Amino acid sequence: MAIRDETRMLLESMNRLFEDKCTKQVVDAAETGVFATDLWTAVAETGVPLAALPESAGGADAEWSDLFAALRVAGRYAAPIPLAETMLAGWVAAAAGLDVSDGPMTVGPVRASDRLTLTRDGNGWRLSGTASRVPYAKAASRLVLIAEGPSGEMAVALDGIAGATHTAGKNIANEPRDTLGFDGLVLPADAAAPLAGGVSRAALYRRGALARATMMSGALERAMDMAVSYAQERQQFGRPISKFQAVQQNLAVLAGQTAAAVAASNVGIEALGGDPEREEFLIAIAKARVGEAATLAAEIAHQVHGAIGFTKEYALQLATRRLWSWREEFGSDPEWAAKVGAYVCARGADALWPTLTAAA
């Protein structure tokens, strides 16, 4: 995927910001439950979290490809903020004409098995159901949900989680993943509105999966850089371990898996906004392929580092624990691989080769 000058400038800016603000100390503190307020404020001041929204909704009509490029940088630095979730929450809210927040936002449901419903309550609404594993739900200033209304899917905007039953949870990277229950929560009429513009729960699920795949590709780049640097510095039998053929072979596999992950996520990004079926197919490929790369590459990165790579003091585990966590979010590898197979099989044997070789 060719990088535009505007995208390159954004990436340089975001890299400098995360290098300065997203230190290991910040990430470690976030894993104990301290929200990274200073980091979030610095990122919010760039305008990136809401940049893709139309100007009427407070955005800049930015290209989604630029925002996903920013997510790759966030994944590289293990940024402990709901950047992807805020982007998606703003996208859903704007599609329904609902207000967005300048603060951190999150979105749900993020799991295929969860279901939320809206029913009429006079001039208002009643919200029922469960949204599990919602990222940063407690820290979010606004929670944007998609629920099934009387006439189709609707967006719901809540100012925080007041009124919901809240069960705190975390993934293995110690990122907040909370379960919210709604038992007929009464909402005013302007808290919910029908979705428009091609935004739907299925579309949210696709973009969430692509966001995780893109962040994982950034984390893979970080793990690869650390493994290569360590192999060049670590001495064994009087020479760097990077001189040993077995280590070189492992590093070559790690580099290949990382490159494949970046390429796969780019294919998904390029498909955004096109035919929904084609978009889902290519995002499915991205999520499944990046998940496979994460499994193989994380193992190699730890093998190269030996025992030090597993210690809390060393930063490799910040990347690999997120790889292991994110590959299960917004759909696991097997779930998205099944979608790839279903898409190909539905088109028959004669379409297999053209499908595999078609340009994204």
BELJO-V939810 format. One record per residue. RES is the residue in three letters. OMEGA is omega in radians with two decimals (NA if undefined). Layout:
RES&OMEGA, RES&OMEGA
This chain:
MET&-3.14, ALA&-3.12, ILE&3.09, ARG&3.13, ASP&3.14, GLU&3.13, THR&3.14, ARG&3.12, MET&3.11, LEU&-3.12, LEU&3.11, GLU&3.13, SER&-3.12, MET&3.09, ASN&3.12, ARG&-3.12, LEU&-3.11, PHE&3.09, GLU&-3.11, ASP&-2.96, LYS&-3.05, CYS&-3.14, THR&3.10, LYS&3.12, GLN&3.11, VAL&-3.13, VAL&3.12, ASP&3.13, ALA&3.13, ALA&-3.13, GLU&3.05, THR&3.11, GLY&3.13, VAL&-3.12, PHE&-3.08, ALA&-3.04, THR&-3.11, ASP&3.11, LEU&3.14, TRP&-3.12, THR&3.13, ALA&3.13, VAL&-3.13, ALA&-3.13, GLU&3.08, THR&-3.09, GLY&-3.06, VAL&-3.05, PRO&-3.10, LEU&-2.99, ALA&-3.08, ALA&-3.12, LEU&3.06, PRO&-3.12, GLU&3.13, SER&3.14, ALA&3.11, GLY&-3.14, GLY&-3.10, ALA&-3.11, ASP&-3.13, ALA&3.10, GLU&3.09, TRP&3.13, SER&3.10, ASP&-3.12, LEU&3.10, PHE&3.04, ALA&3.08, ALA&3.10, LEU&3.09, ARG&3.10, VAL&3.11, ALA&3.10, GLY&3.13, ARG&-3.10, TYR&3.14, ALA&-3.03, ALA&-3.06, PRO&3.12, ILE&-3.12, PRO&-3.11, LEU&3.12, ALA&-3.10, GLU&3.12, THR&3.08, MET&-3.09, LEU&3.12, ALA&3.09, GLY&3.13, TRP&3.14, VAL&-3.11, ALA&-3.12, ALA&-3.14, ALA&3.12, ALA&-3.13, GLY&3.13, LEU&-3.14, ASP&3.04, VAL&-3.10, SER&3.03, ASP&-3.13, GLY&3.12, PRO&3.11, MET&3.03, THR&-2.95, VAL&3.11, GLY&-0.09, PRO&3.13, VAL&3.11, ARG&-3.05, ALA&-3.06, SER&-3.10, ASP&-3.12, ARG&3.07, LEU&-3.14, THR&3.04, LEU&3.04, THR&-3.12, ARG&3.04, ASP&-3.02, GLY&3.07, ASN&-3.11, GLY&-3.04, TRP&2.95, ARG&-3.12, LEU&-3.13, SER&3.08, GLY&-3.06, THR&2.99, ALA&-3.06, SER&3.09, ARG&-3.13, VAL&-3.10, PRO&2.99, TYR&-3.06, ALA&-3.08, LYS&-3.09, ALA&-3.03, ALA&3.05, SER&3.08, ARG&3.12, LEU&-3.12, VAL&-3.07, LEU&2.99, ILE&-3.10, ALA&3.09, GLU&3.14, GLY&-3.11, PRO&-3.07, SER&3.13, GLY&-3.07, GLU&-3.11, MET&3.02, ALA&3.11, VAL&3.11, ALA&-3.13, LEU&3.06, ASP&-3.11, GLY&-3.01, ILE&3.10, ALA&-3.12, GLY&3.11, ALA&2.94, THR&-2.99, HIS&3.05, THR&-3.08, ALA&3.08, GLY&3.11, LYS&2.94, ASN&-3.05, ILE&3.00, ALA&-3.12, ASN&3.01, GLU&-3.10, PRO&3.08, ARG&-2.95, ASP&3.08, THR&-3.11, LEU&3.08, GLY&-3.14, PHE&-3.09, ASP&-3.13, GLY&3.13, LEU&-3.11, VAL&-3.11, LEU&3.04, PRO&-3.06, ALA&-3.06, ASP&3.10, ALA&-3.10, ALA&3.13, ALA&3.12, PRO&3.09, LEU&3.13, ALA&3.03, GLY&3.12, GLY&3.11, VAL&-3.11, SER&3.08, ARG&3.12, ALA&3.13, ALA&3.08, LEU&-3.14, TYR&3.11, ARG&-3.09, ARG&3.05, GLY&3.11, ALA&3.13, LEU&3.08, ALA&3.13, ARG&3.13, ALA&-3.13, THR&3.09, MET&3.11, MET&3.12, SER&3.05, GLY&3.10, ALA&3.08, LEU&3.09, GLU&3.13, ARG&3.13, ALA&3.13, MET&3.14, ASP&-3.13, MET&-3.14, ALA&3.13, VAL&-3.14, SER&-3.14, TYR&-3.12, ALA&3.12, GLN&-3.09, GLU&-3.03, ARG&-3.13, GLN&3.06, GLN&-3.10, PHE&3.01, GLY&3.11, ARG&-3.14, PRO&-3.13, ILE&3.08, SER&3.13, LYS&-3.13, PHE&-3.03, GLN&-3.12, ALA&3.11, VAL&3.12, GLN&3.13, GLN&3.11, ASN&3.13, LEU&3.10, ALA&3.08, VAL&3.12, LEU&3.12, ALA&3.13, GLY&3.12, GLN&3.11, THR&3.11, ALA&3.11, ALA&3.13, ALA&3.12, VAL&-3.14, ALA&-3.12, ALA&3.13, SER&3.09, ASN&3.08, VAL&3.10, GLY&3.14, ILE&-3.13, GLU&-3.11, ALA&-3.07, LEU&3.07, GLY&3.11, GLY&3.09, ASP&-3.06, PRO&-3.14, GLU&3.11, ARG&3.10, GLU&-3.14, GLU&3.14, PHE&-3.08, LEU&3.05, ILE&3.07, ALA&3.08, ILE&-3.11, ALA&-3.07, LYS&-3.13, ALA&-3.09, ARG&3.12, VAL&3.08, GLY&3.08, GLU&3.13, ALA&-3.14, ALA&-3.14, THR&-3.08, LEU&-3.03, ALA&3.13, ALA&3.11, GLU&-3.12, ILE&-3.13, ALA&3.11, HIS&3.09, GLN&-3.14, VAL&-3.09, HIS&-3.05, GLY&-3.01, ALA&-3.05, ILE&-3.11, GLY&-3.13, PHE&-3.07, THR&3.14, LYS&-3.09, GLU&-3.09, TYR&-2.93, ALA&-3.11, LEU&-3.09, GLN&3.07, LEU&3.11, ALA&-3.00, THR&3.09, ARG&3.06, ARG&3.05, LEU&-3.12, TRP&3.13, SER&-3.01, TRP&-3.14, ARG&3.13, GLU&-3.04, GLU&-3.02, PHE&3.08, GLY&-3.13, SER&3.10, ASP&-3.13, PRO&-3.14, GLU&-3.12, TRP&3.06, ALA&3.09, ALA&3.10, LYS&3.06, VAL&3.14, GLY&-3.14, ALA&3.14, TYR&-3.10, VAL&-3.10, CYS&-3.12, ALA&-3.10, ARG&3.03, GLY&-3.04, ALA&-3.07, ASP&-3.10, ALA&-3.04, LEU&-3.08, TRP&3.08, PRO&3.12, THR&-3.12, LEU&-3.03, THR&-3.11, ALA&3.08, ALA&3.12, ALA&NA
